[in-house]
Amino acid sequence: MLAGLWPFGLVVLAVFFSAYFYVEATKAGMKRVNWALAGAVMGPMLIPLFTMHRYILMKRDSGYNNVWMQA
């Protein structure tokens, strides 16, 4: 019975991670649709790439020689 539900579970996870990356990309000022599609395809494996990309964009926008302290 449960063996036939795994495609439904994959769709639910794809929608969840798509929405997660869409919201996080919106908060970070990044391209929303690209990250949402990548999140739907790759799921949680995309989190390290997303985090580093967000950090690189933040450093590019604020300047590499500026001090940035996290509160």
BALOBA-1460 file (C-alpha; in Angstrom, 3 decimals):
// residues 71
<rec num="1" residu="m" x="0.000" y="0.000" z="0.000"/>
<rec num="2" residu="l" x="2.695" y="2.490" z="0.951"/>
<rec num="3" residu="a" x="4.948" y="1.354" z="-1.874"/>
<rec num="4" residu="g" x="2.646" y="3.008" z="-4.396"/>
<rec num="5" residu="l" x="2.743" y="6.415" z="-2.656"/>
<rec num="6" residu="w" x="6.402" y="7.296" z="-3.275"/>
<rec num="7" residu="p" x="5.683" y="9.333" z="-6.461"/>
<rec num="8" residu="f" x="3.252" y="11.459" z="-4.461"/>
<rec num="9" residu="g" x="5.919" y="12.000" z="-1.802"/>
<rec num="10" residu="l" x="8.432" y="13.122" z="-4.419"/>
<rec num="11" residu="v" x="5.970" y="15.640" z="-5.831"/>
<rec num="12" residu="v" x="5.243" y="16.999" z="-2.353"/>
<rec num="13" residu="l" x="8.968" y="17.390" z="-1.632"/>
<rec num="14" residu="a" x="9.568" y="19.053" z="-4.997"/>
<rec num="15" residu="v" x="6.801" y="21.579" z="-4.353"/>
<rec num="16" residu="f" x="8.073" y="22.215" z="-0.817"/>
<rec num="17" residu="f" x="11.671" y="22.863" z="-1.856"/>
<rec num="18" residu="s" x="10.548" y="24.915" z="-4.845"/>
<rec num="19" residu="a" x="8.542" y="27.181" z="-2.539"/>
<rec num="20" residu="y" x="11.383" y="27.321" z="-0.011"/>
<rec num="21" residu="f" x="13.973" y="28.444" z="-2.557"/>
<rec num="22" residu="y" x="11.492" y="30.873" z="-4.147"/>
<rec num="23" residu="v" x="10.947" y="32.617" z="-0.804"/>
<rec num="24" residu="e" x="14.616" y="32.606" z="0.160"/>
<rec num="25" residu="a" x="15.681" y="33.949" z="-3.243"/>
<rec num="26" residu="t" x="13.077" y="36.698" z="-2.948"/>
<rec num="27" residu="k" x="14.403" y="37.669" z="0.485"/>
<rec num="28" residu="a" x="17.966" y="37.739" z="-0.836"/>
<rec num="29" residu="g" x="17.127" y="39.694" z="-4.006"/>
<rec num="30" residu="m" x="18.095" y="36.853" z="-6.337"/>
<rec num="31" residu="k" x="16.352" y="35.418" z="-9.411"/>
<rec num="32" residu="r" x="13.280" y="33.732" z="-7.986"/>
<rec num="33" residu="v" x="12.108" y="31.498" z="-10.828"/>
<rec num="34" residu="n" x="15.550" y="30.035" z="-11.522"/>
<rec num="35" residu="w" x="16.053" y="29.055" z="-7.888"/>
<rec num="36" residu="a" x="12.505" y="27.707" z="-7.596"/>
<rec num="37" residu="l" x="13.015" y="25.423" z="-10.593"/>
<rec num="38" residu="a" x="16.411" y="24.310" z="-9.340"/>
<rec num="39" residu="g" x="14.892" y="23.599" z="-5.919"/>
<rec num="40" residu="a" x="12.154" y="21.482" z="-7.480"/>
<rec num="41" residu="v" x="14.720" y="19.425" z="-9.384"/>
<rec num="42" residu="m" x="17.562" y="19.119" z="-6.862"/>
<rec num="43" residu="g" x="15.787" y="19.535" z="-3.530"/>
<rec num="44" residu="p" x="17.927" y="19.844" z="-0.388"/>
<rec num="45" residu="m" x="21.157" y="19.179" z="-2.284"/>
<rec num="46" residu="l" x="20.938" y="22.786" z="-3.486"/>
<rec num="47" residu="i" x="21.204" y="24.373" z="-0.015"/>
<rec num="48" residu="p" x="25.057" y="24.694" z="0.084"/>
<rec num="49" residu="l" x="25.153" y="26.176" z="-3.424"/>
<rec num="50" residu="f" x="22.352" y="28.603" z="-2.588"/>
<rec num="51" residu="t" x="24.050" y="29.701" z="0.632"/>
<rec num="52" residu="m" x="27.378" y="30.350" z="-1.079"/>
<rec num="53" residu="h" x="25.742" y="32.166" z="-3.993"/>
<rec num="54" residu="r" x="23.827" y="34.414" z="-1.590"/>
<rec num="55" residu="y" x="27.045" y="35.156" z="0.326"/>
<rec num="56" residu="i" x="28.989" y="35.958" z="-2.857"/>
<rec num="57" residu="l" x="26.259" y="38.312" z="-4.079"/>
<rec num="58" residu="m" x="26.153" y="40.041" z="-0.688"/>
<rec num="59" residu="k" x="29.935" y="40.520" z="-0.723"/>
<rec num="60" residu="r" x="29.814" y="41.785" z="-4.313"/>
<rec num="61" residu="d" x="27.094" y="44.306" z="-3.494"/>
<rec num="62" residu="s" x="28.646" y="45.552" z="-0.257"/>
<rec num="63" residu="g" x="32.241" y="45.540" z="-1.469"/>
<rec num="64" residu="y" x="35.016" y="43.121" z="-0.650"/>
<rec num="65" residu="n" x="36.912" y="45.495" z="1.646"/>
<rec num="66" residu="n" x="33.968" y="46.408" z="3.883"/>
<rec num="67" residu="v" x="33.580" y="44.962" z="7.330"/>
<rec num="68" residu="w" x="30.334" y="43.053" z="7.802"/>
<rec num="69" residu="m" x="29.306" y="41.935" z="11.247"/>
<rec num="70" residu="q" x="26.448" y="39.566" z="11.804"/>
<rec num="71" residu="a" x="24.224" y="40.549" z="14.734"/>
